[in-house]
């Protein structure tokens, strides 16, 4: 059996599984997290999803946005004023 090193969790203040998720970068963001990432409001991100500007990953009733899609959105919408 493989242990992940949670034996010192009291010292670090970590809950079970947190050490593992801290090593793996998160790929799917909630709409709220996506709004924070983009510097927009939650309703602004929902509008972007409804307009088809950003694709979603649906799990049951929950909607998530792939970080790669957020990065693509930012790259596609960059512009320089002259």
Buried (B, 14 or more C-beta within 10 A) or exposed (E): EEEEEBEEEEEEEBEEEEBEEEEEEEEBBBBEBBBBBBEBEBEBBBEBBEEEEBEBEEEEEEBBBBBEBBEEBEEEEEEEEE
